[in-house]
Amino acid sequence: MNYDVIVIGSGVVGSALAHSVAREGLSVAVLDAKSEPPNSYRHLSINKKSRQFLEQIEVWQNIKNIAFPYDQIKVWDQEGTGFIDFDATEAGLSNLGYIVREGDIQKALIDSFKKSDIQAFWDHSLEGINITDDRIICETNKESFEGKIIIGSDGVNSQVRNLSKISSRSWSYNQTAIVANFESSAKDNCIRQTFTSIGPLALLPMNSKEMTMIWSIDDEYAYKFLAMTDLEFTSEVKKYFGEHIEDLKLSSKRQNFPLHHLSAKTFAKNRVFLVGDSAHHIHPLAGLGLNAGIGDVDCLSELIKSNGLDQINKITSSYNRSRIPVNLGLAASMEAFKRGFGQKNIWVRLLRNSAFNIANELTPLKKKFMKLATEL
Ligand SMILES: Cc1cc2nc3c(=O)[nH]c(=O)nc-3n(C[C@H](O)[C@H](O)[C@H](O)COP(=O)(O)OP(=O)(O)OC[C@H]3O[C@@H](n4cnc5c(N)ncnc54)[C@H](O)[C@@H]3O)c2cc1C
């Protein structure tokens, strides 16, 4: 089967790329190893730039009524006095972003495939890639596909990256993220994150009655927390959170995700383009991984649109030039946060508390942080 673009992986990133380039008239096939469309239960934060991109490709209209806006972020250090808060009104915005169920974005994108004539193939796992001068052939467990380019949007353990021999740097954060939802009578539109002695704990509002929790816990403690009963776990969340929270009741199973960093050495070569987690995977403490992936999609689809697929070398070099530095900068910031807050040393702790408080007083610096978080 012959297409202009073959997309491997139908997560939010791959589906958004497929939809975006199909709107430009290119023929697109999306292949996924899953036997049915993905429907993730995780709730994620979507920033202003991602929302604008989803609006531009006419998908946001099907999500906006189920997305929950947040207009404040409060971050504090549990082991000191450091505190910083971000307010949408300070940035002249109506909100700082939205909390959305990942499955709702996946559904809205996949539902739009028919409209843009995208062919989806479930239960198709990529097993081989052959590159000729002008085509690329993808072997799957079922049949083979031919295209002008291949998009690797197959997540952190990308086969596209491995089969096209793109090397990567990777290391463990030695933490596991425990994700769970809680019913609560606390009603505001604020994301709260505290740096506890065992890792960052965030509560994000999902709607007026529920919050989702992401707690990245040092591995030596994570398994103990996973083995607790619901009541024991809820009481630990309350204890570590520090600030008073209204009645919390666990309303979902606890999911867990081992956390590690990954950066591909190049994001594009020989008709192969990596987008999203296949190219870069970062700590979830700033809730920016998916937003960075949508940033890749925005950039790559714009390059394809303005150059056409005959100018592959130009698209390849421009894509690498724009996306590698942005994502390396982001990875370095996450690493600095993770290391700074993992320090038990009293001087480092004093320094980070002062830095937090100084940043909170400096409006220009806060504005810079907000710009990074909303416009990545
Ligand atoms: C706890 C946690 C919280 C997070 N919170 C946020 C947040 O608030 N905001 C944010 O922006 N980001 C957040 N992130 C990051 C975000 O979840 C990821 O960056 C994003 O989901 C990656 O999407 P993707 O489409 O690149 O990959 P994926 O969603 O992993 O999709 C990959 C797809 O490829 C398919 N696939 C894999 N291998 C093959 C193969 N060989 N052949 C065919 N198909 C294949 C899979 O079946 C899957 O459907 C969080 C991450 C974690 C762990």
The ligand as an SDF file (V2000), in Angstrom:
LIG
                    3D

 53 58  0  0  0  0  0  0  0  0999 V2000
    2.5040   10.4880   35.1000 C   0  0  0  0  0  0  0  0  0  0  0  0
    2.6040   11.3390   33.8700 C   0  0  0  0  0  0  0  0  0  0  0  0
    1.9150   12.5420   33.8140 C   0  0  0  0  0  0  0  0  0  0  0  0
    2.0230   13.3700   32.6880 C   0  0  0  0  0  0  0  0  0  0  0  0
    1.3700   14.5700   32.6780 N   0  0  0  0  0  0  0  0  0  0  0  0
    1.5070   15.3820   31.6010 C   0  0  0  0  0  0  0  0  0  0  0  0
    0.8240   16.6400   31.5530 C   0  0  0  0  0  0  0  0  0  0  0  0
    0.0910   17.0280   32.4740 O   0  0  0  0  0  0  0  0  0  0  0  0
    0.9920   17.4220   30.4460 N   0  0  0  0  0  0  0  0  0  0  0  0
    1.8070   17.0450   29.4060 C   0  0  0  0  0  0  0  0  0  0  0  0
    1.9610   17.8300   28.4480 O   0  0  0  0  0  0  0  0  0  0  0  0
    2.4420   15.8390   29.4210 N   0  0  0  0  0  0  0  0  0  0  0  0
    2.3140   15.0000   30.4800 C   0  0  0  0  0  0  0  0  0  0  0  0
    2.9330   13.7750   30.4710 N   0  0  0  0  0  0  0  0  0  0  0  0
    3.6630   13.3330   29.2710 C   0  0  0  0  0  0  0  0  0  0  0  0
    2.6890   12.7360   28.2160 C   0  0  0  0  0  0  0  0  0  0  0  0
    1.8910   11.7460   28.8120 O   0  0  0  0  0  0  0  0  0  0  0  0
    3.4530   12.1580   27.0340 C   0  0  0  0  0  0  0  0  0  0  0  0
    4.4240   13.0790   26.5980 O   0  0  0  0  0  0  0  0  0  0  0  0
    2.5090   11.8500   25.8510 C   0  0  0  0  0  0  0  0  0  0  0  0
    1.4350   11.0390   26.2680 O   0  0  0  0  0  0  0  0  0  0  0  0
    3.2740   11.1770   24.7120 C   0  0  0  0  0  0  0  0  0  0  0  0
    2.3970   10.9840   23.6340 O   0  0  0  0  0  0  0  0  0  0  0  0
    2.8950   10.2400   22.2930 P   0  0  0  0  0  0  0  0  0  0  0  0
    1.7280   10.3070   21.3500 O   0  0  0  0  0  0  0  0  0  0  0  0
    4.2170   10.7720   21.8680 O   0  0  0  0  0  0  0  0  0  0  0  0
    3.1730    8.7220   22.7380 O   0  0  0  0  0  0  0  0  0  0  0  0
    2.1780    7.6010   23.2970 P   0  0  0  0  0  0  0  0  0  0  0  0
    0.9680    8.1920   23.9200 O   0  0  0  0  0  0  0  0  0  0  0  0
    3.0350    6.6860   24.1240 O   0  0  0  0  0  0  0  0  0  0  0  0
    1.6660    6.8160   22.0000 O   0  0  0  0  0  0  0  0  0  0  0  0
    2.4790    5.8880   21.3260 C   0  0  0  0  0  0  0  0  0  0  0  0
    1.5860    4.9890   20.4530 C   0  0  0  0  0  0  0  0  0  0  0  0
    2.4430    4.1810   19.6080 O   0  0  0  0  0  0  0  0  0  0  0  0
    1.9610    2.8550   19.5660 C   0  0  0  0  0  0  0  0  0  0  0  0
    3.1080    1.9480   19.2730 N   0  0  0  0  0  0  0  0  0  0  0  0
    4.1620    1.6690   20.0810 C   0  0  0  0  0  0  0  0  0  0  0  0
    5.0120    0.8140   19.4630 N   0  0  0  0  0  0  0  0  0  0  0  0
    4.4820    0.5400   18.2380 C   0  0  0  0  0  0  0  0  0  0  0  0
    4.9020   -0.2760   17.1230 C   0  0  0  0  0  0  0  0  0  0  0  0
    6.0420   -0.9950   17.1270 N   0  0  0  0  0  0  0  0  0  0  0  0
    4.1160   -0.3020   16.0200 N   0  0  0  0  0  0  0  0  0  0  0  0
    2.9510    0.4080   15.9730 C   0  0  0  0  0  0  0  0  0  0  0  0
    2.5110    1.1910   17.0080 N   0  0  0  0  0  0  0  0  0  0  0  0
    3.2680    1.2650   18.1060 C   0  0  0  0  0  0  0  0  0  0  0  0
    1.3530    2.6230   20.9500 C   0  0  0  0  0  0  0  0  0  0  0  0
    0.4010    1.5780   20.9140 O   0  0  0  0  0  0  0  0  0  0  0  0
    0.7270    4.0060   21.2530 C   0  0  0  0  0  0  0  0  0  0  0  0
   -0.6230    4.0830   20.8270 O   0  0  0  0  0  0  0  0  0  0  0  0
    2.8290   12.9460   31.5860 C   0  0  0  0  0  0  0  0  0  0  0  0
    3.5130   11.7270   31.6360 C   0  0  0  0  0  0  0  0  0  0  0  0
    3.4080   10.9290   32.7810 C   0  0  0  0  0  0  0  0  0  0  0  0
    4.1690    9.6270   32.8310 C   0  0  0  0  0  0  0  0  0  0  0  0
  1  2  1  0
  2  3  1  0
  2 52  2  0
  3  4  2  0
  4  5  1  0
  4 50  1  0
  5  6  2  0
  6  7  1  0
  6 13  1  0
  7  8  2  0
  7  9  1  0
  9 10  1  0
 10 11  2  0
 10 12  1  0
 12 13  2  0
 13 14  1  0
 14 15  1  0
 14 50  1  0
 15 16  1  0
 16 17  1  0
 16 18  1  0
 18 19  1  0
 18 20  1  0
 20 21  1  0
 20 22  1  0
 22 23  1  0
 23 24  1  0
 24 25  2  0
 24 26  1  0
 24 27  1  0
 27 28  1  0
 28 29  2  0
 28 30  1  0
 28 31  1  0
 31 32  1  0
 32 33  1  0
 33 34  1  0
 33 48  1  0
 34 35  1  0
 35 36  1  0
 35 46  1  0
 36 37  1  0
 36 45  1  0
 37 38  2  0
 38 39  1  0
 39 40  1  0
 39 45  2  0
 40 41  1  0
 40 42  2  0
 42 43  1  0
 43 44  2  0
 44 45  1  0
 46 47  1  0
 46 48  1  0
 48 49  1  0
 50 51  2  0
 51 52  1  0
 52 53  1  0
M  END
$$$$
